[in-house]
């Protein structure tokens, strides 16, 4: 699905002369950098997920040169299963949680990403020349570790669960994850004149929405 489906969809979009956008991931990078990754930085995914997402990116452009690919990171929302909802559930069940602090990136509120997608597609409809094809990076502003993220979730929601920072080695997984995957968003902000919210502000919006459900 990650590798082949985007290419098929891009091919159909080209045949229909339609705009086409694909959502990719920060996991195309190996995480060995220390400054936010730009769209032109070399990719070197560590695991199968990142590798198949990268292949999907390539197939988009092979089949439709006018494709737009957005790489994003640490997605969450008030819907479905995600880190925020899992932490809120576990925080109610336990007094303490261990969370890794040596993986750094940026949380992204899906509602903010959706708004950016809408702006880009509207640009394609009204001013195709202004919707430059290619790869773009989008996440909320700021930097956080998973520990920072979890702590902010509990503080924002008023959950009395203690968070303890630990190394990734304490939670070994078959899938390798990059230790650093912060995305540079200068390109998407400049071309589409986007104002991107800070991640803690968007987290508050999401949790307030969850608390009203």
C-alpha positions as CSV (number, residue, x, y, z in Angstrom):
1,X,0.0,0.0,0.0
2,X,2.7,2.5,1.0
3,X,4.9,1.8,-2.0
4,X,2.6,1.0,-4.9
5,X,-0.8,2.6,-4.2
6,X,0.5,6.2,-4.4
7,X,1.9,5.6,-7.8
8,X,-1.4,4.2,-9.1
9,X,-3.3,7.1,-7.7
10,X,-0.9,9.6,-9.2
11,X,-1.2,8.0,-12.6
12,X,-5.0,8.3,-12.5
13,X,-4.8,11.9,-11.3
14,X,-2.6,12.7,-14.3
15,X,-5.0,11.1,-16.7
16,X,-7.8,13.3,-15.2
17,X,-5.6,16.4,-15.1
18,X,-6.3,16.7,-11.4
19,X,-4.2,17.9,-8.5
20,X,-2.6,15.1,-6.6
21,X,-1.2,15.1,-3.1
22,X,0.4,12.3,-1.1
23,X,1.2,12.2,2.6
24,X,4.6,10.8,3.6
25,X,6.7,10.7,6.7
26,X,9.7,12.0,8.6
27,X,10.8,8.3,8.9
28,X,12.4,8.6,5.4
29,X,15.4,10.1,7.4
30,X,17.8,8.1,9.5
31,X,17.8,10.5,12.4
32,X,21.5,11.0,12.6
33,X,21.3,14.7,11.9
34,X,21.1,17.5,14.4
35,X,19.4,20.3,12.5
36,X,15.9,20.2,11.0
37,X,15.7,18.2,7.8
38,X,15.0,20.1,4.6
39,X,13.3,18.6,1.5
40,X,16.6,18.4,-0.3
41,X,18.5,16.5,2.4
42,X,19.4,12.9,1.5
43,X,17.0,10.2,2.7
44,X,18.1,7.0,4.4
45,X,15.1,5.2,6.0
46,X,15.9,2.8,8.8
47,X,12.9,0.5,8.7
48,X,10.4,-1.1,6.3
49,X,7.8,1.6,7.0
50,X,10.2,4.5,6.0
51,X,11.5,2.5,3.0
52,X,8.1,1.8,1.6
53,X,7.0,5.4,2.2
54,X,10.0,6.6,0.3
55,X,9.3,4.3,-2.6
56,X,5.7,5.7,-2.6
57,X,7.1,9.2,-3.0
58,X,9.3,8.1,-5.9
59,X,6.4,6.4,-7.7
60,X,4.3,9.5,-7.4
61,X,6.7,11.6,-9.3
62,X,7.5,8.8,-11.8
63,X,3.8,8.6,-12.7
64,X,2.9,12.3,-12.4
65,X,5.5,15.0,-12.4
66,X,3.1,17.5,-10.9
67,X,2.6,15.5,-7.7
68,X,2.8,17.2,-4.3
69,X,4.2,15.1,-1.5
70,X,4.0,16.3,2.1
71,X,6.2,14.7,4.7
72,X,4.8,15.1,8.2
73,X,5.5,13.7,11.7
74,X,4.0,12.4,14.9
75,X,0.4,12.8,13.7
76,X,-2.5,12.8,16.3
77,X,-6.1,14.0,16.5
78,X,-9.2,13.6,18.5
79,X,-10.1,10.7,16.3
80,X,-8.8,7.1,15.9
81,X,-5.9,5.7,17.8
82,X,-2.8,7.8,18.4
83,X,-0.2,8.8,21.0
84,X,-2.3,11.5,22.6
85,X,-5.4,9.3,23.2
86,X,-3.2,6.4,24.3
87,X,-1.4,8.5,26.9
88,X,-4.7,9.9,28.2
89,X,-6.0,6.4,28.6
90,X,-2.8,5.1,30.3
91,X,-2.6,8.2,32.5
92,X,-6.0,7.4,34.0
93,X,-5.0,3.8,34.6
94,X,-1.5,4.2,36.1
95,X,0.3,6.5,38.5
96,X,3.6,6.5,36.5
97,X,4.6,6.0,32.9
98,X,8.1,5.6,31.4
99,X,8.5,7.5,28.1
100,X,11.5,7.7,25.9
101,X,13.3,11.1,25.7
102,X,16.0,10.3,23.2
103,X,13.7,10.4,20.1
104,X,13.2,14.0,19.1
105,X,10.7,15.4,16.5
106,X,7.6,17.5,16.4
107,X,4.0,16.5,17.1
108,X,1.5,17.4,14.3
109,X,-2.2,18.0,14.9
110,X,-4.0,16.4,12.0
111,X,-6.5,19.3,11.9
112,X,-3.6,21.7,11.2
113,X,-2.3,19.5,8.5
114,X,-5.7,19.2,6.9
115,X,-6.0,23.0,6.8
116,X,-2.6,23.2,5.1
117,X,-3.7,20.5,2.6
118,X,-6.9,22.5,1.8
119,X,-4.9,25.7,1.2
120,X,-2.5,23.9,-1.2
121,X,-5.3,22.2,-3.1
122,X,-7.2,25.5,-3.4
123,X,-4.0,27.1,-4.7
124,X,-3.8,24.4,-7.3
125,X,-7.5,25.1,-8.4
126,X,-7.2,28.9,-8.5
127,X,-3.6,29.4,-9.5
128,X,-2.0,26.2,-10.8
129,X,1.3,28.0,-11.5
130,X,1.5,28.9,-7.8
131,X,1.2,25.3,-6.7
132,X,4.7,24.1,-7.4
133,X,5.0,20.4,-7.5
134,X,7.6,18.6,-5.3
135,X,8.2,17.6,-1.7
136,X,7.2,19.8,1.2
137,X,7.6,19.4,5.0
138,X,4.8,20.1,7.4
139,X,4.6,19.7,11.2
140,X,3.6,22.0,14.0
141,X,6.3,24.4,15.1
142,X,8.7,23.6,17.9
143,X,10.7,20.5,19.0
144,X,9.9,17.8,21.5
145,X,10.8,14.3,22.7
146,X,8.2,11.7,23.3
147,X,8.7,12.4,27.0
148,X,8.1,16.1,26.5
149,X,5.0,15.2,24.5
150,X,3.6,12.9,27.1
151,X,4.3,15.3,29.9
152,X,2.5,18.1,28.0
153,X,-0.5,15.9,27.4
154,X,-0.9,15.1,31.1
155,X,-0.4,18.8,32.1
156,X,-2.8,20.1,29.6
157,X,-5.5,17.5,30.4
158,X,-5.0,17.8,34.2
159,X,-4.0,14.1,34.6
160,X,-2.0,13.3,37.7
161,X,0.3,10.8,36.1
162,X,4.1,11.0,36.7
163,X,6.2,10.7,33.6
164,X,9.7,9.3,33.8
165,X,12.3,9.8,31.0
166,X,14.0,6.7,29.8
167,X,16.3,5.7,26.9
168,X,14.9,3.9,23.9
169,X,16.9,0.8,24.8
170,X,14.4,0.2,27.6
171,X,11.7,-0.4,25.0
172,X,13.4,-2.5,22.3
173,X,11.3,-2.8,19.1
174,X,11.9,-4.7,15.8
175,X,11.3,-1.4,13.9
176,X,14.1,1.1,14.2
177,X,13.1,4.7,14.6
178,X,15.1,7.9,13.9
179,X,16.5,9.6,17.0
180,X,16.0,13.0,15.4
181,X,13.4,13.8,12.8
182,X,12.6,17.5,13.1
183,X,11.4,18.9,9.8
184,X,12.4,22.3,8.3
185,X,9.1,23.9,7.1
186,X,10.6,27.1,5.5
187,X,9.6,26.0,2.0
188,X,5.9,25.3,2.6
189,X,5.5,28.5,4.6
190,X,7.1,30.6,2.0
191,X,5.4,29.2,-1.1
192,X,1.9,28.9,0.4
193,X,2.1,31.7,3.0
194,X,1.2,29.3,5.8
195,X,1.2,30.3,9.5
196,X,1.9,27.1,11.5
197,X,0.8,26.8,15.1
198,X,3.2,25.9,17.9
199,X,2.7,22.2,18.9
200,X,1.6,22.9,22.5
201,X,-1.1,25.3,21.3
202,X,-2.4,22.7,18.9
203,X,-2.3,20.0,21.6
204,X,-4.5,22.2,23.8
205,X,-7.0,22.5,21.0
206,X,-7.1,18.8,20.5
207,X,-7.5,18.0,24.2
208,X,-10.2,20.6,24.7
209,X,-12.1,18.9,21.8
210,X,-11.6,15.5,23.4
211,X,-12.9,16.7,26.8
212,X,-16.1,18.0,25.1
213,X,-16.8,14.6,23.6
